[in-house]
C-alpha cells in the first residue's frame, strides 16, 4: 500500500518544508525493511502519511541502493511509493526543497541507503544526513589494499582474533562424504580445485547456511575455482552437493 497525500494549506506546507518523519521496520537487523505505519514525510511541496507497513519496490535488486519515495497521481490526492534507486544515481541536495532528491529537478526524494550482502541479508542501512556528504556505497579498491599469502611476511604479521599469522602456509585436504558437510576449523584458508558447483563453501548466517563460494556451474574440471576464507571454527563449512560421490577439498592454511 502506498502512502497517501494529506491535503493542507500552503501556509502549513511552507513550515513543513523538508520534514522527514519516516521510520523503517527491521532497521537494526539484517532483514528486509519496510516503511513503518504512521510514517510521515514532505515531498516536493506535498505532505504524505503511511497507514500501514509498506514494502520498498525492487528492494532485493543488485548489491546496493538508495531508498527513495516517488509521488504520483493528481495533486491533492497523490500517492507515494517507496522504491529502490540504484547506486549509479547519486542523489543531490536541493536547497529549495530542503532534502536529498534523485536529481536537481526531480520530485523523487531520497531517504536512506543500504547494501545487499547475500540473498536475504542486508546491511549498512543508513539515513541520509541533512546536507552532508553521502555514505560511499561503492569504495574503490586499490591494488595496495589486496592481501595475498605471498604479501604477508614475518615482519608484516597479521593478527586476527588474538592469533598471529607469520605468512607460512600449510597444505591439507578434507574428504567430504556424499551429500555431507564438514566444518572448517578456525583459521585462514585458501581453497583450490573447486571443479564444479557441487564443491561449495558455506557460511551460517541469518539462521541458515548460505553458499559463498562454489565451482563453476556444470564444469568438468577445465576451470578450477578457488576461494579464500576466514573461519571461526563454527560458522563456516565445506558442503558436498553430490548425492552419491565423496569429494576432496584441498587447501592451504595460513599459519
N, C-alpha and C positions, 0 to 999 in steps of 0.2 A: 504494500500500500504506500503510495507517495504522500509527501507532505502537502497539506492544504494551505492556501493563502488565507490570511486573516485580513479582512478589509478594515482599514482605519484611515484616519485623516492624514493629510500631507504634513501637518504640523507635528503630529506624533511620530510619523516615519522619519522626519528630519532629525529628531532626537534619538532615534534608534539606529542611525547610520553605522554600519559595521558591527551591529550586535551579533554575537555568536554564543548561543546557549545550547549548543549541540553536544550530546553525550552519546557514547557507544557502549554496547554490551560487550563483555569479554575483552575489554580493552587491556587489562593487565594479564591476560592469558595468551597462549599461542593459538587459540581457536579463532574461527571466523567471527568478525564483529558486525553488528547491525546498528543503525541509528536507533537510539533508545526512545521509547514512547515518552511524550512530554517535552521532547527537544523543540527548541525554537531558534530561528535564525532570520536575519535580514539579508536579502539578496537583491542587489541592483534596484533598490527602492521599493521592494515588496517584502512583507513580513509573513513567515510561514511557521506552521507547527506540525508536529508528527503525533497522531493519536495512538499509534501502535508501533512496535518494533518494526523497522523497515530495512530490508536487505540492501546491500550495495551492489548495483548491477555490475557484472563482469568482475566481481571480487577475485575470483580464482584464476584470472588470466595472468600468464607470464610470471616474472620473478619479482617485480616491484611496481609500485604505482602510487599515485596520489588519490585521495578521496575527494570528489567534488560533488556539488549539488546543482542540478540543472533545472531551471524553471521552464515551463511550457504551458501553452493554453492562452485563454483570453484574460486580459488584465482585469483584476478584481476577483477572478476565480481560477487563478493559475494553480498548477500542481508542481511539486518539487521532487525530483528523482535523484537519490544518491547514486553515484556511479564512479567506477574506477577510471582514472586518467593515466595513460602511460607515462613513464619517466622521461620520455623524449620531449613531452610537452611541459616545459618548465614554467610554473606559474609566475605571474608578475604582480607586484604590489600596485594597487590602484588607490591613489590618494583621494580621488573624488568619491570612491565607494568605500574607502577605509577597510580594505580586505584584500586577500590574495584571490586573483582571478586567472583563468586559463590563458588569457591574453588581454591586452590593454582595452580592447573594445568588446570583450566577452561579457555575458551575463552569467557564466558558469563560475560559481565561487568555489575555491579550493580550500579544504579544511585541514587535511591531515595527510600523512604518508605512511607507508608500511612496506614490508618485504615478505615475499613468499620464500620459505626456506626449503620445505618439502611439501609434497601433497598433504593437505590438511594441517600444515604448520605455518603460522605467520608470526613474524617478529618485528622489532623496531617500529612499533606503532607510535607515531608522534603527531601531536597537533602542531600546525604551523604557527610560529610566533608572530606577533604583530610587527610588521615592517622590519624584520630581521632576516639575516642570511638563512636560506633554506637548508634543511638537512640534506647532505650529499648522499644519495642512494647508490650511485654508481662511481665508486672510487677507482681512480686509475692505479693499476698495479705496475710498479716499475720492476725492471729486471733485478735491481738490488734488493727487492723485497722477497724474492723467491728463495726459499730454503731448500737445499738439497743435502743428501747424505755426504757427498764429497765436499760440500761447502762448510761442514762443521768439523773443526779441528780440535786438538787437545787444548789449544789456547783460546778457543772460541766455543766453550761448552754450553750446552743447552740444559736448563734446569726446568723440569716440569713436575709439579706436584711433589717437590722435595727430592726428586731423583735427578742426579747429574749424569748427562749422557756425553761420553767422550768423543763420539764420532766413529767408533769401531762398530762394524756390523757383524752379525752372526746369522748364518744361513740355517734354514729349517723348513720343515714341511709338516702337513697335517692331513691325514686321511679322514674323510667325512663319508659315512655310510650313505647309501641311497636314501634320499628324502630326509637326510639328517642335518643336524646343526652342531657346531662346536663353538663355544665362547672363546673369543680371542683374549689371551692373557694380557695383563696390564703392560703397556709399553708402546713404543713407536715402531710400526711395521711398514715395509714396502712389499706388497703382494704383486706377484707376476704370474704370467701364464693363465690368465682368466680367458680361456679359449672360446667359451660360448656363454650364452645368457643363463645357463644353469649354475655357473660359478658366481655366487653373489656374496657381497659384504653387506651386512645389515646392522642398523643402529636401532636400539629400542628407545622410542620417543613418543610422547603423547599416547601412552598406553598401548602401543603396538610396535611391531618390528617393521622398519622401513628399509628398503634396498637403497644403498647409497652408491654402490659400485657393482658392476657386473660385466661379463664378457660381451662381445658383440652378438647381436641377435642372429641365431641360426648359423653362426660361423663354424667352419670345420677345422679351424686352427691356423688359418693363414694370417690372422691379425690378432695376435695375443694382446690382451689389455692388462694394465696394471693399476694399482691403487695404493696411496699412502694413507695410513690411518693412525690415530692415537686412541688407544683403548684404555678404559678404566678398569678392565678386568671383569666387567659385569654386563655392560650395555652394548657390546659390540660382538658380532658373531660371524662365522663362516656358514653359509647355507648352501646345501646341495639340492638343486632343483630337479635332479634326475630321479625318476621314481624307482629305478631298478639297477642302478650302477653307482658304485662308490667312485669318488673323485679325490684327487690330491691337490691341496692348496700349497703353494710354495712361497716362501717369504724370506726377506732379510729383516732382522731386528736390530735396531739401533741400541747399542749397549755402552 
